[in-house]
Amino acid sequence: MTHAEFAAKLLREAANIFRSVGGGDPASDAQTEEFAQIFEHAADLVETDPTGSLERPTGP
C-alpha cells in the first residue's frame, strides 16, 4: 500500500465517521454531510493525482 492509498483510506474513513454522527438536527446533518463529501473529494484527488496541486482562487 502506498502513502497515497493509505491517505485516501483514512480520508474515506473520516467521511464515514462524519456520516455516522448525524441524526436529529437538519442543519447539523447538512454540515456533517458537507464535511463527509469534502473528505471523499480529497480522497479522490489523492487516489487519482497523488502529486497534483490545488489552484488558489483569485480575487478578494
RAKA-V472234 format. One record per residue. N is the residue number from 1. RES is the residue in one letter. SS is DSSP state (~ for helix, > for strand, _ for the rest). PSI is psi in whole degrees, 0 to 359 (999 if undefined). D_LAST is the distance of its C-alpha to the last C-alpha in whole Angstrom. Layout:
# RAKA-V472234
n:N res:RES ss:SS psi:PSI d_last:D_LAST
n:N res:RES ss:SS psi:PSI d_last:D_LAST
This chain:
# RAKA-V472234
n:1 res:M ss:_ psi:132 d_last:41
n:2 res:T ss:_ psi:167 d_last:38
n:3 res:H ss:~ psi:320 d_last:35
n:4 res:A ss:~ psi:318 d_last:33
n:5 res:E ss:~ psi:318 d_last:35
n:6 res:F ss:~ psi:317 d_last:35
n:7 res:A ss:~ psi:317 d_last:32
n:8 res:A ss:~ psi:320 d_last:31
n:9 res:K ss:~ psi:316 d_last:34
n:10 res:L ss:~ psi:319 d_last:33
n:11 res:L ss:~ psi:319 d_last:30
n:12 res:R ss:~ psi:322 d_last:32
n:13 res:E ss:~ psi:320 d_last:34
n:14 res:A ss:~ psi:320 d_last:31
n:15 res:A ss:~ psi:318 d_last:30
n:16 res:N ss:~ psi:322 d_last:34
n:17 res:I ss:~ psi:315 d_last:34
n:18 res:F ss:~ psi:319 d_last:31
n:19 res:R ss:~ psi:329 d_last:33
n:20 res:S ss:~ psi:341 d_last:36
n:21 res:V ss:_ psi:352 d_last:35
n:22 res:G ss:_ psi:168 d_last:34
n:23 res:G ss:_ psi:101 d_last:36
n:24 res:G ss:_ psi:304 d_last:37
n:25 res:D ss:_ psi:110 d_last:33
n:26 res:P ss:~ psi:321 d_last:32
n:27 res:A ss:~ psi:317 d_last:28
n:28 res:S ss:~ psi:320 d_last:29
n:29 res:D ss:~ psi:319 d_last:30
n:30 res:A ss:~ psi:320 d_last:27
n:31 res:Q ss:~ psi:317 d_last:25
n:32 res:T ss:~ psi:326 d_last:27
n:33 res:E ss:~ psi:320 d_last:28
n:34 res:E ss:~ psi:316 d_last:24
n:35 res:F ss:~ psi:317 d_last:24
n:36 res:A ss:~ psi:317 d_last:27
n:37 res:Q ss:~ psi:323 d_last:26
n:38 res:I ss:~ psi:315 d_last:23
n:39 res:F ss:~ psi:320 d_last:26
n:40 res:E ss:~ psi:321 d_last:28
n:41 res:H ss:~ psi:318 d_last:25
n:42 res:A ss:~ psi:319 d_last:24
n:43 res:A ss:~ psi:317 d_last:28
n:44 res:D ss:~ psi:316 d_last:28
n:45 res:L ss:~ psi:316 d_last:26
n:46 res:V ss:~ psi:322 d_last:28
n:47 res:E ss:~ psi:317 d_last:31
n:48 res:T ss:~ psi:334 d_last:30
n:49 res:D ss:_ psi:72 d_last:28
n:50 res:P ss:_ psi:338 d_last:29
n:51 res:T ss:_ psi:10 d_last:28
n:52 res:G ss:_ psi:168 d_last:24
n:53 res:S ss:_ psi:155 d_last:21
n:54 res:L ss:_ psi:141 d_last:18
n:55 res:E ss:_ psi:135 d_last:15
n:56 res:R ss:_ psi:138 d_last:12
n:57 res:P ss:_ psi:146 d_last:9
n:58 res:T ss:_ psi:157 d_last:7
n:59 res:G ss:_ psi:187 d_last:4
n:60 res:P ss:_ psi:999 d_last:0
